[in-house]
Amino acid sequence: MYSTQTSWWAQWLLGIYIIHGLVVMLLLRFRNQSTPAFRYLVHAVDLVWPVLISLFATGTRNPFFLFFVFVLAAAAYRWGLWETVSTAAASVILLWLESAALHFGFFAPVEDFALGHHWRKLEIDRIELEPTHLFMRSVSLLVMGWLLGYLAERQKQLRAEVERARVVRDLHDGVLQSMISVGMQLDVLGRQSPSQAVAYELQRIRDLVLEEARKLREFMQQIKPFDVDAKNLSAHLLELVERFQRETGIRAQFVCDSSLTGLRAHFCDAVTRIVQEGLVNVRKHSGASHVQVKFDRRDGRLRLIIEDDGRGFPFSGCFSQADLETDGRGPLVIKECVRSIDGELFLESIAGRGSRLVITIPQKGHSGLWRFKTLVYSKFS
């Protein structure tokens, strides 16, 4: 930071800004709550103060620019990436409006009024508001806004993943284990009961408890954060399929092309979610005896297929993603995953004969990145 001269007006504005900060802190302390309207009001005021104070601070490098960093950090803490970038853009707009007002002489009547009442001269820092200097300041604000917003967004995602992992761990070590233990005790009591009616009722209750335990385990798998990348995607999908077969008794097979490498983490996560949800739907609704998950490369494109020989959907035919969206049909979670990876969904189903899911992903050879173009959900014909 370089030496900076602050005018009489800047000192007064700085004093008022400090009083404003103390008032906000006292309000938060005694009210013990913060409404959205209050936060927006404070944020707007915090955005205006640096613009006003910097108008009267002279010097080659204005230290009051740090106030802009503070308001950007506040936006990142309160909200996220786009709100922080919007705050930076609003700061840039206000600074350029201030520069335009100075260029067109809008401050001259204010200065004449001050001098007419024997007040201090405004001493506006015109150099820092010249287009050349202001352009570099604008770029700095936008870059800083994007950086702080991105870091805040990532931090929120990491906190959410940690919290989800904690919830999954607590459910597994507590509720799930208790439900399994209750099911085992009910099974023992049913076998020891001399009354066949009582034994039947205990067996029915045991089946209900174990079914709820199975649903809880599926819920835990859905909220559990994935640590999947291109290196362990195949192994993770194999584990999902094998666990599905152990828990349901439905014969399941996983086939994977060993040449699948260089996939982005976002794609790996989406594929894992789709396979997980597809297997859940097979268990709940299909009544299938066999399911196959296949992941390979064909004609320069990646392809994911989920097939089963169950009863199929209540409707028959082949439907594109647009058709499914229009009619409100198809698996909701899978459609959301497809949209998140910019894919297209096609669903083919023959009632009573099964269905099949295929996802194809064209490769962008020039960039080495993957883009999802086609998603097909269908079952065995």
N, C-alpha and C positions, 0 to 999 in steps of 0.2 A: 504494500500500500504506500502510495506517495503522499507527500504533505498536501493538505487541502485547506483552503481558507473558507470559512463559513461566514456568511453575512449575518447581520442582525436578524433578518427575517428567518433564515435557516435555523438559528439558535432558538428562536421562539417556536417555530414549528416542531423542532426536535423536543422541546420541553412539553408541548401539547401532546406529542406522540407518546412520550413517556407516561404522562398522566392518563392518556387513553389506555395504554397497556395495563397500568395499575387498576383502573376501573374494571377492565375486562377480567382480570385475575380475581378481584374481589367479588364480582358478580358470580363467577364460576364457583368460588369457594363457598359463598353463602347460599346460592341457589341449588348447588349440588346436582345440576343437570344442564344439558346443553341441547336446545332445540335446533332443528335444521335451519329455521329462519334466523336464529341468533348466530349460527355459524356462518351462514352466507353474508349476513350483515358485517360481522367482524372481518371476514375475509375480504369483502369489498373495501372496507376502510383500510385494512392493511395493504391493499393494492394501491390505493390512492396516495397514502402517506409518502412512500419512497419517491413517487413522481413529483410531488410538491416539494419535498425537501431537496431533492437533487436539482431542482430548478434554480436554487439559490446557493448551492455549494460550488465553489470554483476550484479549479486545479486540473492538472493533466489527467489524473486518475481519481475518480470520485469514490471515496470509501463508502458513501451511502448506497452504492450499488449493492452492497451486502444485504441491504434491506429487501431487495428484490429476491435474493437467494432465500431469505427467511420466508417470504410469502409463498415461494415455490415449494419449499420444504413443508410448510403448513398444508398446502393443497395435497401434496403427496401423502402426508400422514392422515389427513381427513378422508380423502377419496381414493384416487388412483391415477393411472397414466394419463388418460385423456383430459381429466379435470386439471391436472398439473400443466399439460401442454396448453390447454385453453387459458389458464392463468398467465402463462408466459406470453401467449399471443395477445391477451388483453393488456399486459404491461407494454408490449411493443406498440400496440395501437395508441395507448395513452401518451407514450413518449413522442410518437410521430405527430399526434394531434397537438401536443405541447410545442413541438418544433414548428409546425405550420402556423400556430397562433402567434408565435414569436416572429416568424418570417413576415406575416401579413400585418404586424403591428397591433395585434389585439391587446397586448399588455401596455401599450402607450397610455391609454386613458387611465389604467390602474395606477401607473407610475405618476401621472400628472395629479391624480387625486391624492396620492400619498404625499407628494411634495407640497401640494396646496394646503394640506393640513399639518405641514411641518413634521412629517414622519421621515423615517430613514429611506434612502434610495433603495430600490428593489435589488440592484446588483445581480441581475440574472446572468448565469453562466452561459453565454451564447456559444462558446466554442464546443462544449460538450453536446449541444443540441444541433450542431451542423450535420448535414446528411452523412458526411464521411464517417464522423465519430459515431453517429447514431446508428448507422448501418452495422458497424462492428458490435455495438452494444446489443442490438436486436438479435444478431446471430448468436451471441453469447447467451442471451436470455432463452432463446428457443432451444439451443443445445442443452443448457442446464435444466430447463423444464422437462425435456424428453428424458434426460438421464435420471433425474430424481424421480420422475413418475415411473419409469421402467423399474428402477430399483425398489420402489415402494410396492409396485405390483408383484414383483417376484417375491418380495418378503411376505406379502399377504398370502401368496400361493404356498410358500414354504410353511407358514404358520398353519394354514388350513390342512396341509398334508400331515403335519405333525399331530394336529388335533384329531384328524380322522384315524391315524395310526393308533393313537391313545385310546380312542373309543373302541376300535376293533379289538385291541388287546384286552381292555376291560370286559367287553362282552364275551370274549373267548374264555378268559380266566374266571369269569363270574357266572353270568346268566346261562351261557351255553353249557358249561360243565354241569351246572345245577340241573338243567333240563334233562341232559343225558343221564345223570344220576337218578333223577326221579323216574325216568323211563325204565331204567334197569330195575329199580325197586318195585315198580308196578308189575314188571314181567315176573319177578320172583313171587310176589304176592298172588298173582294170577295162577301160577303153577301150583302154589301151595293151598289155594282155596278149595275147600271141599264142595262148594256150590258151583255148578257149571254156569249159572246165570251171573253170579258175582265174578267168576273168572272171565267170562265174556266181556262184562262191563269194564273190568280192569284192563283187559287187552285193548278194548276200544279207546280208553283214556290214554293208555300207553302209546298207541298209534298216533293219537292227536298230539301228544307231547313231542314225540319224535318228528312229526311232520312240521310242527312249529319250530323245532330245533333246526331242521333242514332249511326252512325259510329264513331263519335268523342267520344261518351260515351263508346262505346266498346273499343276504343283505350285507353281511360283513365283507364278502368278496367284492360287492359292488362299490362300497365306500372306501375300501382299502386302497391307498395310493400305490400305483404301480411303479416299479423301478425297472422299466423295460427299455432296452435299446436294441440295435441291430444284432449285437453279439448274442444276447440271451433271449431274443424273441421266440425263436423256434423251440428252445427248451421250456420257455414259460407256457407256450401254447400246448406243448406235449403234456406238461404237468396239469393244465386245466382239463384236457380231454381225459387223461388217466384218472384224475380225481372224480370227474363226472361219472365214469364207468364204475368206479368203486362204490360211490355213494348211491347210485341209482340202479345199478344192475343192468343198465342198457349197454349193449355192446357198442363201443366207440373206437374209432380208428383215426389216427392223425398221420397225414402224409405231407412231407415238406421237401421242397427243392433246396438242396444245400448251397446253391449259388446265390441265394438271397442275401445280399450284403449292401452296406451303404445306405440304409434306410434311416429317415429322420425319426427323432424321438416322438414327435407328435403323431406320426403315422403309426409307429409301433404301439403307442397307447390306444389309438383308435381301433386298430385291428384287434387288440386284446379285449377291449370293451365289446366289440361286435361279436367275437367268438364266445365270450362269457355270456352275453345276453342271448345269443342264439341257442346255446346249450340249455339255459334256463327255460326258454320258451319250449324247447323240445321236451324237457321233463314235465313241464306243467300242462301242455296242451296237445302234444302230438300223439301220445300213446305209442311211440315208436319202439321197435326192438333193436334198431341199429341206426347209428349216426356216424357220418364221416366228415372230417374237417381236412381240407386240402389247401395247401399254400404253395404256389409254384409260379413259374414265369413262362409265358407263351406269347409268341409274336412280339417280343420286346416289351411286354407289359406284365406287371404283377397281377396275380389272380388268387383270390381267396374264395373257397367254396365250402359251404356247410349244407350237408344233405341228410335227410332222414326218411324212413319208410313208414311214417305215421299216417294219421288220418288227414293231414293237410289243413288248410284254412277253410273257414265256412264258405268261401267263394272259390270259384275255379277260373283259371285263365292266366294270361301273362300280362302284367301291369308294369308300366314305367313309374318312375318316382313321381312324375307330374300327375299321373292317374291316381296314385295312392294318396297324394296330397289333396287332390280335388275331392276324392270320395271319403277321405278320412280313414283309410284302411291301412293295414300293415303294421309291423312292430314299431311302436313309437320311439323307443330308446335307440334302436338301430337306425331309424331314419334321422334322428338327431345326430348320431355319430357320423352318418354319411354327409349330412350338411356341414358338419364341422371340418370335414376334410375335402369339401368341394366336390363331392361325388354325386353320382346319379343312381337311383335305386330302381331295379326291375324285379318284379315278383311274379313267379309262376307257381300255381298251385292247382292240384287236381284233388278234389274232395275224396277222402277215403283211400288215396294212393300215395300221398306224400308231397313234399315240396323241397326246394333247393335254393341255396343262397350263393351268389357268385359276385365277387368284387374284383373289378379290373382297374389297374392303375397304370396309365401310360407314363413312360419315362421321358424326362426332358434331358436329352443327351448333352446339349450344349452347356447346361448349368450344373449337371450332376444332381439336381433336385428332383423330387417326385411330386407329381400332382395327381390328384384323384379325379377321375372322369366318369367312371361307370360303376354302379353298384347293382347287382342283381340278386334278388332273394327268391329262391324257388326250392322245390324238394323233389324226391324221387318220383319219376313218372311210372 
